[in-house]
Amino acid sequence: MRRNSTILGLVAALAIGLVALPVLAATADVDIRGGAYIPASLTVEGNTTVTWTNYDEVSHTVTSTGGLFDSGPIEQNETFDHTFNDTGTYPYGCTLNASTQRTPMQGVVIVVPEGMMVAPDENVTPGEEPANMTLADLVAGSENLTSFADAVEDTGLTQTVLAAGGPYTVFAPENAAFEALGNETLAGLSNDTETLDALLMHHVVRGNYTVEDLVTEANATGNETVLETLAGDNLTVDVADGILTVGNATVVASDITADNGIVHIIDTVLVPPGLVLPENVTAAENVTSTAEANVTIASPEEGANVTAGNVTVSVNVTNFTLVEPTGQANATGEGHLHYYLDAPVPTNESAPAIPETGDYVVSANTSYTWENVTAGEHNLSVQLVNNDHTPVTPLVFETVNVTVDGNVTPAENATPEASPEGRVIP
C-alpha cells in the first residue's frame, strides 16, 4: 500500500512538472540578400519567432510599418529576432535600403492562429459563399472585380494576405473604377508592384465589418468613423442620407462573405495620402524634385561660434514633404533629410546618399542634435533625399562652417545611444 502511494506521488509530480514546462515558440527564417527579403511574404502561426539574417555587405533594417518592431542597422552576417504572438498582418521595410536596387525593400509577416496552418478544413461553417473560399478566391471569382483581381494577382504580396490572413474587410473597387484611372496609369501600376501593393493594402482593414457594423460605428461618433488600413494609414467611413461612403468612394454592393472576411464593392479606387500613381511619376529611375524645393540651415549661422558638446542644427524646408523613411516607393516632392557632420555632401544621384567620411543621420525632423562635438572647425550640412535615400535632382543641400569652442564634458555614467531616426557612420 505504501508502495502504491509512492508511485502515485511520483506520477503526480511528473504530471505537474510536465504542465509547468514552457511552450517552445516555433521559428522561421528570412534571408536578406541582394537588397531583398527572401521570402518577402512569410505566413507563420502565433507564438513564432522570426529571425532575419543579413547576407549583404551593406547594412539593412527590419522596420515595422506600424512601429511594432525596429531592428536598427543590421550589419553583414548579423541577425534580428522578433516573436509574433498576436494574429494579424505586419508589413515592414528597410529604412536604409542601401543597395543597388532602386525599388524599396518590402516584406510582410502574416500571423495566423496556432494550429491553423495544419488544421483540417472540414469544420468550417458554411456561409453565403462556398466552404473554404478565401477572400482571394472570392475576388478572383467575381465578374465585377476582374481588374481588382488582376491587380491582386500581379502583386503576390496582397494575394498572400487575402488568402492566408484575416479576418479582413476589403473595399474592392469595381471594374469601372479601375478603367477611370486610364490605360497609362494601369500599365504603370502593373510594372510597379511596390506602388500597386501600397495601393491595394490601402483597401484592406483588419476585422469583419458588415455594412450594419460600419453604420453603427459611424452613427456612434457623429456619422463618421476611422479605420486603419494594412498600409498603416486611415480610411474615413461616413453615413449621410442613408448612403455609406469610404473615403471618396461609395459602397455599391456589400456584405459579400468569405471564410476569412467580408468584401464591399466601391465605385472609386482609393489612393492613400502621399502615394503618386505612375502617370504622375517621372520616367527616370530617380525622382526629380520640383524647382522650388529647398532646404536652408536656420541655425547655427555661417561662421558662428558654438560651445563644445551638443550642437543642434535647425533647418527650414519649403515645397517638400518630409515623411518617415520606412522604405516606401519614391514620390515626387517628398522624402526626408540627411544631416552630415564633417562629411562631403554625396552627389551621386543613382546611389544612396551615404558619405565616404564623416558622420550622417537619416531624419524626418527639421532639427537634429549632434552630441559630443569637440572643439575646432566643423562643417554642418543637410540634404533633401528621396524615399530610397538617393539625392533629389537637381541637388538640394546647404552647408555652414562653424567654430566650436571649449571642451566636451562627458556626462556621468552616460552611454551613447544610436539615433532612433537613422544611422550614423563615423
N, C-alpha and C positions, 0 to 999 in steps of 0.2 A: 504493500500500500504506500509505503514511504517512497519506494522507487517510482511508482506512477506519479506521485505528486511532484517529484523532482523532474521527471520527463515533461510533465505539463508545464512546469515553471520555465524550463528551457525553451519549449515551443513558444510560450507567450512572450518571453524575452526576445526570441528571434523574430517573432512577428512584429513586435514593437520596433525593433531595430530596422526591419525592412521598411516599415511605414515611415520611419524617420529619415531614410536615405533621401538625399536631394534628387530632384528630377533633373537629369542632364539635358542641357539645351542641345538641339540639333545644330549642325554647322553647314555653311555654304561658302563658296569662294567666288570672288570676282577678280579677274586679272585686269591690270591697266597696262595696255600695250599699244604703241603707235598712236598715242593720243586718243584712245577709245577705251570704254569699259566693256569687258568681254566676260559674260554676256551683258548686253545693255539692259535687258529685261530679265529679272530673276523673280520667280514665284517660290515662296517658302511658307512653311507653316509657322504659327505663333511659337514663341519661345525658341527662335532660331538666331544664332549668332553668325553674321555675315562678315567675312574677312576680305578686305581689298588689299592687293599686293601690287605695288608699282614696279614694273619692269623697265620703264623708260629712264633715260639718263636725266631728263628734266623732271622738275617737281610737278605734282598734281595735288588736287584736293578732292575730297568727297564731302560735298556740302549740300545738305537737305534744303529743298525749296521752302519748306515750312519751318526751317530753323530747328528741327529736332536733333540733328547731329551735324558736326563740322570737324573734319579731321585736322584742319590746318595743313600746311605743306607736308606732303609725303615724299621723301626722297627715294632714289632708286633702291630697290630691294627692301624698303620699309613697308610695314603693314598698318592697317587701321581696322579695328573691330567695332561693330555695333550690334547689340542684341535687340531684336524686334519682338516685343511682347504683344502689342495690340494689332488687331487686324486693320487693314487699310492699304492705301497706295501711297508710296513715298518716292516722289521724283527727286532726283539730285543731280548735281553737276560739278564741274571743276571751275573754281574762281580764278585759277591761273591760266589754264588752257595753253600752257607754254609748249606748243607742239607745232609741227609743220602744217598741220591741218588748219584750214580756215573755218571749219564748221565747229560749233560748240560741242563740248563733251557733255553728253546727257545719258542718264540711266534711270532706272526705276526698280524699286523692290516692291512686290505685291505680296502682302501677308494675308494668308487665309487661315481660318480656324484650324487648330490642331486636329489631325485626323482627316481633314477634308481631302487632302491630296491622295489618300489611299482608300478612303471610304467608298463603298459601292454606291451606285446611284438609284438603287431600286426603291429607296424610301422617300424619294422626292414627291411631295404632294402635287398632284396635277392642278394646274390653274387654267386660266383662259387660253394660254398657249400650250403647245405640245410639251410633254415632260422632257426635262433635260435641255431645254432651249435657253441658251445664254443670251445675254444682250447682243453679243457679236453675231450669233445665229439669227436673232430676231431682225437686226438691222440688215443683215445680208439677204434676208428673205422678203423684205418689204419693197413693193414696186415703186413706192413714192420716196424711197430713201436710197436709190441706186447710186446717186452721186456721193452721198454721205458714206455709204458702204464702200465705194471705191477708195475714198479718202482714208477710211479706217484701215483698209487692206494695204494701202500704199505705205502707211507709217509703220505698221508692225507693232510698235510700242502701244498705241491706243488699242489695237486689236487684242493684244495680250491682256490689257487691263479689263476690257469688256468681256473677255472670255473666261478669265480666271478670278478676277476680283469681285468686290461687291459686298453688300448691295449698293448699287448706284442709281441715280436718276439721271437720265440722258435727255437733253433738249436737242433733238436731232433736226437740222434744217431739211426741209423738203427739197426736191429736185429743182424747183423753180428758184429757190433761194440761192443755190449754187450757180445756176445759169445767170442770175443777176450780177454775179461777180465779173463776168466776161471771160472770154477764152484766154486772154493773155494772163490774167491772174490765175485761172485754173491750171494752165500749163506751167506757170511758175511754181505754184504750190506742189504740183506733182513731182517737181525736180528738187524741192527743198523740204525734206522730211522733217527737219528740226522746226521750221516755221509751221508746217502743217500739224505736227504733233502739238505744238503750243496752242494752235487754233482749236484743235479738236478737244484737248483737255479742258479748254475754257467752256465746253458744252456739257461737262460731266461734274456732278456733285455727289458727295457721299450720302448714303441713306436712301430709303424708299419714300418718295414724296408723291402721293396722288394729288390730283387737282384739288380735292377736298382738303387735303393737308395744307397745300400751298395757300388756298383761300383763307383757311382758318388762321394760319400764322400771319398772313398779311393783315387780316382784319384785327388781330390782336395787337398789332403795332402801328395802327393808323393807315391801313390799306397798303402797307409796303413792308417787305421783309428782305433780308440779305442772306444769300447762300454763298459759301466758299467753294470754288471750283478746284479740280485737281491740278490746275495750273497755278494755284496759290493766290488767285485774285477773286473778286466778288462778282456775283450776279444779283441784280435788284429785281425782285418779283413784285408787281403791282396788280391791284384789282380795282377796276373802275368801270362802273355801269355794267357789271357782270362780265367784263372782258378781262382775261388773265394775260398779262404781258411779262416777258422775261427780257430784261434789258430793253432793246428797241425792237424786239420780236413779239409776235402774237402767237399764242398757242392755238393751233388749228385742229389738232387731234390729240387725244390724251389717254392716259392710263392703259397703255399697251404693256402687258406684263411679261417678264421673263423670269427664269429661276433666280437670277441674281440682280434684279432691279426692275425699273419702270422706264418706258420711253414716252416722251411727249414730243409731238412733231410741231415745229415752229416754222414761220414763214420768212425768216431772215437769218443769215449767217452772223453769228455774234463774234465781234473782233475784240480781243482783250486790250486794255489800255497799253499803249507803247508798242504794240505789235504792228509792224508795217508790212502790208501784203506785197507780194513780189512785184506788182506793176509800179509800186512807188519806191522800189529799191534800185540803186544804180547797178548796171550790169557788171561792173568791175567787182573783183573779189573783195576789195577794201571799200568800206563805206566812205563817201566823201561828205565832209561836213558842209553846212551852209556857210556862205561867205561871212555872215555876221557872227558866227560862233566865236567866242573869245573868252580868255581867262587872264586875269591880272592879279598880281600879288598886292593885297591891300596893306599887309604888314608882315615882316618889317620892311622898311623902305630901302631903296638902293643906298649903299654906303652907311647904313645905320650901325651904331654901336649897341650891342646887346650883351646881357650878362650871361656868363657861362652857366650851363645847366640845361634846364628845359627851355627850348626855343620853339614858340608856336608860330606857324605860318598860316595866315588867313588869306583867302582868295575871294575874288568876285568872278562869277561865271555868268555869261549872258548868251541867250539864244542857244542853249544847250541843256538837255535834261539829264541830270545825274541819277543813275539807277544803281541798285546794288549789283556788284559784279558776281552774278550767280551762274555764269555760263550760258546766258540766253543768246539768241541769234542777234546779229548786228541789225541796227535800225538807224536810219538817218536822223542825225540831230540828237542822239542820246548815247550815253556811255558813262564813264567815270573818270577819276583823276589818278594820275601817278605823281606822287611827291618824290623829289630827289634831293639828296644831301651830298654835296661834293661829287656829283656824278654828271657825266656828259649826257645831254638830253638825246635819247635814241631818235634816229631819223629814218630808219628802215621801215617803209610803210607796209611791208609784207610780212613782218615778224613782230611778235610781242615786244612791247617797249620795255625791255629789261636792260639796264646799263651794264657795261662790262666792269666798271669800277664804281665805287661809292655805294651809297645806300638808296633804296627806293621802297615805297609803300603804296599799296593799292587802296583807294578810298572812294566813297560816295559822299563824303562830307567836305564842306568848304573850309575846313581848318584841320591841321594836323600838328601835333607836338612832338618834336624830336627831343629825346631825352639824353641827358649827359653829354651835351655838346661842349667840347673843350675849347680853350682859348685859342685864338688865331683867326686867320682869314678863312671864310667859308662861303660857298655859293649855294643858294637855295632855289630850286626850280620846281615848277608844276606844269603838267602837260595834260591836254584833253586826249583821251583814248577811247576807242570803240569798245563794244562789249566783249570782243575777243582779245582786247588788250593791245591791238595794233594802233599806231598813231592815227588820229583823224587827218584827212588831207583836205586842203593844204595844212601843214603842220601848225598847231596852235599851242604855244607854250610861253612862259616868261621865266626869267632868271634874275635874281638880285644877289649882290655881293655884300656881305656884312662882316663886321669885325666883332669877334666875341672876346670880351674882357673878363678877367678873374679866373678863379679855379672852380672846378666842379667839386661840390661837397657831397660825397656819397651818403645816401640815406642809410640809417642803421637797419641791419637785417633785411635790406631791400633785395629782392631777387628780380632781375629784369624779366619782363614778360613779353611774349610776342604779341604784336598788334592783332586784335581780332578782325581788323578790317582787311588786312592783306599780308604781304610778306616783305620783310626787309632783308636784303642781301648785303653783308659787309664787303 
